[in-house]
């Protein structure tokens, strides 16, 4: 005898996951019951997965990143570094970046450096430990630079410009060697080296000194 499924089950047949398990006609009521239980279990598992995704999304923070005129927003999980979020989200492809610049991943090499935009809520970015000296670390923070490999987001509204490694290298290393204080220290260091060399060869130093005095008109 052929048994038809109850009409109450017809709405469930609209779901592809359930349609795979049910047949419109069955000779065994037990088979229908088993299919129903399996399909219900799959629906509950899918609902749990959606709930987990929604929960993670609601607990994340929105971060806006820009590169050469292109911008996008990504979600950053609590405790997740900016660099990890960028790599996970696929933002480099959106911004036409071949990859997110990074090397040491310990906040030491400055390769991953970004910088706060003028409208960025910098108070919502938490800096992690880095491998820089205290003076360089302070300079990096003062200039608004962000080491993406060791920094996390603690709130919305942060806007970062990516690809600022050349700028930070210029500020930290090149320009620091050109200020007055650095030049004075360099001259003092050179003077110490010359003095130590002269102390090791006093006779040669005396001859050179006499030569200099004669040439300047101050010698005997």
C-alpha positions as protocol buffer text, in pm:
chain_id: "A"
residue {
  index: 1
  type: UNK
  ca { x: 0 y: 0 z: 0 }
}
residue {
  index: 2
  type: UNK
  ca { x: 137 y: 343 z: -94 }
}
residue {
  index: 3
  type: UNK
  ca { x: 146 y: 609 z: 183 }
}
residue {
  index: 4
  type: UNK
  ca { x: 155 y: 981 z: 111 }
}
residue {
  index: 5
  type: UNK
  ca { x: 339 y: 1224 z: 337 }
}
residue {
  index: 6
  type: UNK
  ca { x: 117 y: 1447 z: 554 }
}
residue {
  index: 7
  type: UNK
  ca { x: 42 y: 1793 z: 415 }
}
residue {
  index: 8
  type: UNK
  ca { x: 205 y: 1950 z: 722 }
}
residue {
  index: 9
  type: UNK
  ca { x: 545 y: 1834 z: 592 }
}
residue {
  index: 10
  type: UNK
  ca { x: 507 y: 2000 z: 253 }
}
residue {
  index: 11
  type: UNK
  ca { x: 660 y: 2340 z: 359 }
}
residue {
  index: 12
  type: UNK
  ca { x: 971 y: 2154 z: 474 }
}
residue {
  index: 13
  type: UNK
  ca { x: 1017 y: 2014 z: 126 }
}
residue {
  index: 14
  type: UNK
  ca { x: 1105 y: 2365 z: 7 }
}
residue {
  index: 15
  type: UNK
  ca { x: 1436 y: 2336 z: 194 }
}
residue {
  index: 16
  type: UNK
  ca { x: 1704 y: 2167 z: -24 }
}
residue {
  index: 17
  type: UNK
  ca { x: 1865 y: 2000 z: 276 }
}
residue {
  index: 18
  type: UNK
  ca { x: 1538 y: 1831 z: 366 }
}
residue {
  index: 19
  type: UNK
  ca { x: 1437 y: 1750 z: 10 }
}
residue {
  index: 20
  type: UNK
  ca { x: 1745 y: 1531 z: -18 }
}
residue {
  index: 21
  type: UNK
  ca { x: 1627 y: 1320 z: 274 }
}
residue {
  index: 22
  type: UNK
  ca { x: 1254 y: 1292 z: 203 }
}
residue {
  index: 23
  type: UNK
  ca { x: 1065 y: 1118 z: -74 }
}
residue {
  index: 24
  type: UNK
  ca { x: 709 y: 1208 z: -166 }
}
residue {
  index: 25
  type: UNK
  ca { x: 602 y: 849 z: -147 }
}
residue {
  index: 26
  type: UNK
  ca { x: 713 y: 591 z: 106 }
}
residue {
  index: 27
  type: UNK
  ca { x: 613 y: 241 z: 197 }
}
residue {
  index: 28
  type: UNK
  ca { x: 761 y: 269 z: 550 }
}
residue {
  index: 29
  type: UNK
  ca { x: 648 y: 514 z: 819 }
}
residue {
  index: 30
  type: UNK
  ca { x: 974 y: 445 z: 1006 }
}
residue {
  index: 31
  type: UNK
  ca { x: 1180 y: 564 z: 708 }
}
residue {
  index: 32
  type: UNK
  ca { x: 986 y: 893 z: 706 }
}
residue {
  index: 33
  type: UNK
  ca { x: 1047 y: 935 z: 1079 }
}
residue {
  index: 34
  type: UNK
  ca { x: 1421 y: 874 z: 1043 }
}
residue {
  index: 35
  type: UNK
  ca { x: 1449 y: 1118 z: 752 }
}
residue {
  index: 36
  type: UNK
  ca { x: 1262 y: 1377 z: 955 }
}
residue {
  index: 37
  type: UNK
  ca { x: 1498 y: 1343 z: 1252 }
}
residue {
  index: 38
  type: UNK
  ca { x: 1810 y: 1368 z: 1034 }
}
residue {
  index: 39
  type: UNK
  ca { x: 1681 y: 1674 z: 853 }
}
residue {
  index: 40
  type: UNK
  ca { x: 1582 y: 1844 z: 1177 }
}
residue {
  index: 41
  type: UNK
  ca { x: 1931 y: 1781 z: 1318 }
}
residue {
  index: 42
  type: UNK
  ca { x: 2088 y: 1939 z: 1008 }
}
residue {
  index: 43
  type: UNK
  ca { x: 1863 y: 2245 z: 1039 }
}
residue {
  index: 44
  type: UNK
  ca { x: 1954 y: 2288 z: 1406 }
}
residue {
  index: 45
  type: UNK
  ca { x: 2327 y: 2261 z: 1327 }
}
residue {
  index: 46
  type: UNK
  ca { x: 2298 y: 2521 z: 1050 }
}
residue {
  index: 47
  type: UNK
  ca { x: 2111 y: 2757 z: 1284 }
}
residue {
  index: 48
  type: UNK
  ca { x: 2383 y: 2715 z: 1548 }
}
residue {
  index: 49
  type: UNK
  ca { x: 2652 y: 2796 z: 1290 }
}
residue {
  index: 50
  type: UNK
  ca { x: 2467 y: 3112 z: 1184 }
}
residue {
  index: 51
  type: UNK
  ca { x: 2430 y: 3216 z: 1548 }
}
residue {
  index: 52
  type: UNK
  ca { x: 2805 y: 3169 z: 1605 }
}
residue {
  index: 53
  type: UNK
  ca { x: 2889 y: 3381 z: 1299 }
}
residue {
  index: 54
  type: UNK
  ca { x: 2644 y: 3654 z: 1406 }
}
residue {
  index: 55
  type: UNK
  ca { x: 2790 y: 3652 z: 1757 }
}
residue {
  index: 56
  type: UNK
  ca { x: 3147 y: 3693 z: 1628 }
}
residue {
  index: 57
  type: UNK
  ca { x: 3040 y: 3971 z: 1394 }
}
residue {
  index: 58
  type: UNK
  ca { x: 2862 y: 4163 z: 1671 }
}
residue {
  index: 59
  type: UNK
  ca { x: 3167 y: 4145 z: 1900 }
}
residue {
  index: 60
  type: UNK
  ca { x: 3414 y: 4269 z: 1637 }
}
residue {
  index: 61
  type: UNK
  ca { x: 3527 y: 4626 z: 1569 }
}
residue {
  index: 62
  type: UNK
  ca { x: 3514 y: 4810 z: 1240 }
}
residue {
  index: 63
  type: UNK
  ca { x: 3848 y: 4931 z: 1103 }
}
residue {
  index: 64
  type: UNK
  ca { x: 3883 y: 5150 z: 795 }
}
residue {
  index: 65
  type: UNK
  ca { x: 4205 y: 5113 z: 595 }
}
residue {
  index: 66
  type: UNK
  ca { x: 4327 y: 5312 z: 294 }
}
residue {
  index: 67
  type: UNK
  ca { x: 4605 y: 5284 z: 41 }
}
residue {
  index: 68
  type: UNK
  ca { x: 4676 y: 5527 z: -243 }
}
residue {
  index: 69
  type: UNK
  ca { x: 4321 y: 5659 z: -262 }
}
residue {
  index: 70
  type: UNK
  ca { x: 4145 y: 5323 z: -219 }
}
residue {
  index: 71
  type: UNK
  ca { x: 3959 y: 5244 z: 105 }
}
residue {
  index: 72
  type: UNK
  ca { x: 3766 y: 4959 z: 262 }
}
residue {
  index: 73
  type: UNK
  ca { x: 3638 y: 4850 z: 602 }
}
residue {
  index: 74
  type: UNK
  ca { x: 3725 y: 4524 z: 776 }
}
residue {
  index: 75
  type: UNK
  ca { x: 3615 y: 4357 z: 1098 }
}
residue {
  index: 76
  type: UNK
  ca { x: 3878 y: 4307 z: 1367 }
}
residue {
  index: 77
  type: UNK
  ca { x: 3815 y: 4060 z: 1647 }
}
residue {
  index: 78
  type: UNK
  ca { x: 3904 y: 4153 z: 2008 }
}
residue {
  index: 79
  type: UNK
  ca { x: 4269 y: 4068 z: 2071 }
}
residue {
  index: 80
  type: UNK
  ca { x: 4341 y: 4017 z: 1700 }
}
residue {
  index: 81
  type: UNK
  ca { x: 4629 y: 4219 z: 1557 }
}
residue {
  index: 82
  type: UNK
  ca { x: 4560 y: 4460 z: 1273 }
}
residue {
  index: 83
  type: UNK
  ca { x: 4800 y: 4268 z: 1049 }
}
residue {
  index: 84
  type: UNK
  ca { x: 4622 y: 3936 z: 1114 }
}
residue {
  index: 85
  type: UNK
  ca { x: 4283 y: 4096 z: 1041 }
}
residue {
  index: 86
  type: UNK
  ca { x: 4413 y: 4245 z: 716 }
}
residue {
  index: 87
  type: UNK
  ca { x: 4547 y: 3912 z: 598 }
}
residue {
  index: 88
  type: UNK
  ca { x: 4232 y: 3725 z: 701 }
}
residue {
  index: 89
  type: UNK
  ca { x: 3992 y: 3972 z: 539 }
}
residue {
  index: 90
  type: UNK
  ca { x: 4153 y: 3985 z: 197 }
}
residue {
  index: 91
  type: UNK
  ca { x: 4173 y: 4367 z: 216 }
}
residue {
  index: 92
  type: UNK
  ca { x: 4499 y: 4382 z: 14 }
}
residue {
  index: 93
  type: UNK
  ca { x: 4314 y: 4259 z: -296 }
}
residue {
  index: 94
  type: UNK
  ca { x: 4045 y: 4524 z: -250 }
}
residue {
  index: 95
  type: UNK
  ca { x: 4312 y: 4794 z: -215 }
}
residue {
  index: 96
  type: UNK
  ca { x: 4514 y: 4661 z: -512 }
}
residue {
  index: 97
  type: UNK
  ca { x: 4801 y: 4568 z: -281 }
}
residue {
  index: 98
  type: UNK
  ca { x: 5000 y: 4257 z: -376 }
}
residue {
  index: 99
  type: UNK
  ca { x: 5033 y: 4179 z: -6 }
}
residue {
  index: 100
  type: UNK
  ca { x: 5042 y: 4346 z: 336 }
}
residue {
  index: 101
  type: UNK
  ca { x: 5404 y: 4453 z: 398 }
}
residue {
  index: 102
  type: UNK
  ca { x: 5541 y: 4257 z: 695 }
}
residue {
  index: 103
  type: UNK
  ca { x: 5866 y: 4092 z: 796 }
}
residue {
  index: 104
  type: UNK
  ca { x: 5960 y: 4029 z: 1160 }
}
residue {
  index: 105
  type: UNK
  ca { x: 5601 y: 4029 z: 1299 }
}
residue {
  index: 106
  type: UNK
  ca { x: 5739 y: 4136 z: 1639 }
}
residue {
  index: 107
  type: UNK
  ca { x: 5715 y: 4516 z: 1612 }
}
residue {
  index: 108
  type: UNK
  ca { x: 6085 y: 4554 z: 1541 }
}
residue {
  index: 109
  type: UNK
  ca { x: 6159 y: 4605 z: 1170 }
}
residue {
  index: 110
  type: UNK
  ca { x: 5888 y: 4872 z: 1099 }
}
residue {
  index: 111
  type: UNK
  ca { x: 5800 y: 4705 z: 766 }
}
residue {
  index: 112
  type: UNK
  ca { x: 5430 y: 4672 z: 854 }
}
residue {
  index: 113
  type: UNK
  ca { x: 5390 y: 5035 z: 962 }
}
residue {
  index: 114
  type: UNK
  ca { x: 5063 y: 5220 z: 897 }
}
residue {
  index: 115
  type: UNK
  ca { x: 4964 y: 5570 z: 1013 }
}
residue {
  index: 116
  type: UNK
  ca { x: 4654 y: 5724 z: 1166 }
}
residue {
  index: 117
  type: UNK
  ca { x: 4447 y: 5938 z: 929 }
}
residue {
  index: 118
  type: UNK
  ca { x: 4340 y: 6282 z: 1048 }
}
residue {
  index: 119
  type: UNK
  ca { x: 3990 y: 6156 z: 1137 }
}
residue {
  index: 120
  type: UNK
  ca { x: 4108 y: 5838 z: 1308 }
}
residue {
  index: 121
  type: UNK
  ca { x: 4004 y: 5768 z: 1666 }
}
residue {
  index: 122
  type: UNK
  ca { x: 4353 y: 5681 z: 1782 }
}
residue {
  index: 123
  type: UNK
  ca { x: 4235 y: 5621 z: 2139 }
}
residue {
  index: 124
  type: UNK
  ca { x: 4066 y: 5303 z: 2015 }
}
residue {
  index: 125
  type: UNK
  ca { x: 4394 y: 5146 z: 1907 }
}
residue {
  index: 126
  type: UNK
  ca { x: 4599 y: 4955 z: 2162 }
}
residue {
  index: 127
  type: UNK
  ca { x: 4972 y: 4925 z: 2101 }
}
residue {
  index: 128
  type: UNK
  ca { x: 5136 y: 4598 z: 2194 }
}
residue {
  index: 129
  type: UNK
  ca { x: 5494 y: 4534 z: 2296 }
}
residue {
  index: 130
  type: UNK
  ca { x: 5756 y: 4605 z: 2033 }
}
residue {
  index: 131
  type: UNK
  ca { x: 6128 y: 4544 z: 1999 }
}
residue {
  index: 132
  type: UNK
  ca { x: 6222 y: 4910 z: 1955 }
}
residue {
  index: 133
  type: UNK
  ca { x: 6432 y: 5119 z: 2189 }
}
residue {
  index: 134
  type: UNK
  ca { x: 6227 y: 5346 z: 2420 }
}
residue {
  index: 135
  type: UNK
  ca { x: 6327 y: 5662 z: 2229 }
}
residue {
  index: 136
  type: UNK
  ca { x: 6236 y: 5520 z: 1887 }
}
residue {
  index: 137
  type: UNK
  ca { x: 5914 y: 5368 z: 2022 }
}
residue {
  index: 138
  type: UNK
  ca { x: 5811 y: 5709 z: 2162 }
}
residue {
  index: 139
  type: UNK
  ca { x: 5893 y: 5879 z: 1831 }
}
residue {
  index: 140
  type: UNK
  ca { x: 5684 y: 5625 z: 1639 }
}
residue {
  index: 141
  type: UNK
  ca { x: 5384 y: 5688 z: 1866 }
}
residue {
  index: 142
  type: UNK
  ca { x: 5433 y: 6067 z: 1857 }
}
residue {
  index: 143
  type: UNK
  ca { x: 5425 y: 6069 z: 1475 }
}
residue {
  index: 144
  type: UNK
  ca { x: 5101 y: 5866 z: 1468 }
}
residue {
  index: 145
  type: UNK
  ca { x: 5259 y: 5554 z: 1323 }
}
residue {
  index: 146
  type: UNK
  ca { x: 5107 y: 5213 z: 1396 }
}
residue {
  index: 147
  type: UNK
  ca { x: 5291 y: 4880 z: 1395 }
}
residue {
  index: 148
  type: UNK
  ca { x: 5013 y: 4660 z: 1258 }
}
residue {
  index: 149
  type: UNK
  ca { x: 5181 y: 4335 z: 1364 }
}
residue {
  index: 150
  type: UNK
  ca { x: 5165 y: 4423 z: 1735 }
}
residue {
  index: 151
  type: UNK
  ca { x: 4863 y: 4656 z: 1760 }
}
residue {
  index: 152
  type: UNK
  ca { x: 4499 y: 4568 z: 1831 }
}
residue {
  index: 153
  type: UNK
  ca { x: 4167 y: 4754 z: 1801 }
}
residue {
  index: 154
  type: UNK
  ca { x: 3958 y: 4827 z: 2110 }
}
residue {
  index: 155
  type: UNK
  ca { x: 3674 y: 5023 z: 1947 }
}
residue {
  index: 156
  type: UNK
  ca { x: 3528 y: 5154 z: 1622 }
}
residue {
  index: 157
  type: UNK
  ca { x: 3638 y: 5463 z: 1430 }
}
residue {
  index: 158
  type: UNK
  ca { x: 4006 y: 5383 z: 1368 }
}
residue {
  index: 159
  type: UNK
  ca { x: 4123 y: 5480 z: 1017 }
}
residue {
  index: 160
  type: UNK
  ca { x: 4472 y: 5377 z: 906 }
}
residue {
  index: 161
  type: UNK
  ca { x: 4680 y: 5459 z: 600 }
}
residue {
  index: 162
  type: UNK
  ca { x: 4876 y: 5151 z: 497 }
}
residue {
  index: 163
  type: UNK
  ca { x: 5222 y: 5133 z: 342 }
}
residue {
  index: 164
  type: UNK
  ca { x: 5391 y: 5397 z: 559 }
}
residue {
  index: 165
  type: UNK
  ca { x: 5716 y: 5205 z: 615 }
}
residue {
  index: 166
  type: UNK
  ca { x: 5924 y: 5441 z: 401 }
}
residue {
  index: 167
  type: UNK
  ca { x: 5794 y: 5739 z: 596 }
}
residue {
  index: 168
  type: UNK
  ca { x: 5872 y: 5588 z: 935 }
}
residue {
  index: 169
  type: UNK
  ca { x: 6222 y: 5482 z: 823 }
}
residue {
  index: 170
  type: UNK
  ca { x: 6287 y: 5839 z: 709 }
}
residue {
  index: 171
  type: UNK
  ca { x: 6165 y: 5987 z: 1039 }
}
residue {
  index: 172
  type: UNK
  ca { x: 6332 y: 5733 z: 1265 }
}
residue {
  index: 173
  type: UNK
  ca { x: 6668 y: 5690 z: 1097 }
}
residue {
  index: 174
  type: UNK
  ca { x: 6751 y: 5935 z: 819 }
}
residue {
  index: 175
  type: UNK
  ca { x: 6625 y: 6261 z: 971 }
}
residue {
  index: 176
  type: UNK
  ca { x: 6758 y: 6177 z: 1317 }
}
residue {
  index: 177
  type: UNK
  ca { x: 7111 y: 6168 z: 1173 }
}
residue {
  index: 178
  type: UNK
  ca { x: 7073 y: 6521 z: 1038 }
}
residue {
  index: 179
  type: UNK
  ca { x: 6967 y: 6721 z: 1345 }
}
residue {
  index: 180
  type: UNK
  ca { x: 7209 y: 6947 z: 1540 }
}
residue {
  index: 181
  type: UNK
  ca { x: 7227 y: 6722 z: 1844 }
}
residue {
  index: 182
  type: UNK
  ca { x: 7329 y: 6423 z: 1635 }
}
residue {
  index: 183
  type: UNK
  ca { x: 7596 y: 6623 z: 1448 }
}
residue {
  index: 184
  type: UNK
  ca { x: 7745 y: 6744 z: 1779 }
}
residue {
  index: 185
  type: UNK
  ca { x: 7755 y: 6388 z: 1910 }
}
residue {
  index: 186
  type: UNK
  ca { x: 7923 y: 6275 z: 1587 }
}
residue {
  index: 187
  type: UNK
  ca { x: 8196 y: 6542 z: 1617 }
}
residue {
  index: 188
  type: UNK
  ca { x: 8258 y: 6453 z: 1980 }
}
residue {
  index: 189
  type: UNK
  ca { x: 8287 y: 6084 z: 1889 }
}
residue {
  index: 190
  type: UNK
  ca { x: 8534 y: 6167 z: 1609 }
}
residue {
  index: 191
  type: UNK
  ca { x: 8742 y: 6378 z: 1847 }
}
residue {
  index: 192
  type: UNK
  ca { x: 8762 y: 6089 z: 2094 }
}
residue {
  index: 193
  type: UNK
  ca { x: 8879 y: 5855 z: 1820 }
}
residue {
  index: 194
  type: UNK
  ca { x: 9153 y: 6101 z: 1709 }
}
residue {
  index: 195
  type: UNK
  ca { x: 9268 y: 6154 z: 2067 }
}
residue {
  index: 196
  type: UNK
  ca { x: 9294 y: 5782 z: 2135 }
}
residue {
  index: 197
  type: UNK
  ca { x: 9492 y: 5731 z: 1814 }
}
residue {
  index: 198
  type: UNK
  ca { x: 9729 y: 6016 z: 1912 }
}
residue {
  index: 199
  type: UNK
  ca { x: 9780 y: 5869 z: 2261 }
}
residue {
  index: 200
  type: UNK
  ca { x: 9897 y: 5544 z: 2105 }
}
residue {
  index: 201
  type: UNK
  ca { x: 10159 y: 5728 z: 1890 }
}
residue {
  index: 202
  type: UNK
  ca { x: 10264 y: 6049 z: 2067 }
}
residue {
  index: 203
  type: UNK
  ca { x: 10567 y: 6112 z: 1843 }
}
residue {
  index: 204
  type: UNK
  ca { x: 10360 y: 6099 z: 1524 }
}
residue {
  index: 205
  type: UNK
  ca { x: 10095 y: 6320 z: 1683 }
}
residue {
  index: 206
  type: UNK
  ca { x: 10359 y: 6582 z: 1780 }
}
residue {
  index: 207
  type: UNK
  ca { x: 10494 y: 6596 z: 1424 }
}
residue {
  index: 208
  type: UNK
  ca { x: 10147 y: 6635 z: 1275 }
}
residue {
  index: 209
  type: UNK
  ca { x: 10060 y: 6906 z: 1526 }
}
residue {
  index: 210
  type: UNK
  ca { x: 10378 y: 7102 z: 1447 }
}
residue {
  index: 211
  type: UNK
  ca { x: 10300 y: 7074 z: 1075 }
}
residue {
  index: 212
  type: UNK
  ca { x: 9950 y: 7210 z: 1128 }
}
residue {
  index: 213
  type: UNK
  ca { x: 10078 y: 7501 z: 1339 }
}
residue {
  index: 214
  type: UNK
  ca { x: 10338 y: 7594 z: 1077 }
}
residue {
  index: 215
  type: UNK
  ca { x: 10080 y: 7591 z: 802 }
}
residue {
  index: 216
  type: UNK
  ca { x: 9847 y: 7816 z: 998 }
}
residue {
  index: 217
  type: UNK
  ca { x: 10125 y: 8057 z: 1098 }
}
residue {
  index: 218
  type: UNK
  ca { x: 10097 y: 7984 z: 1467 }
}
residue {
  index: 219
  type: UNK
  ca { x: 10414 y: 7771 z: 1492 }
}
residue {
  index: 220
  type: UNK
  ca { x: 10774 y: 7878 z: 1577 }
}
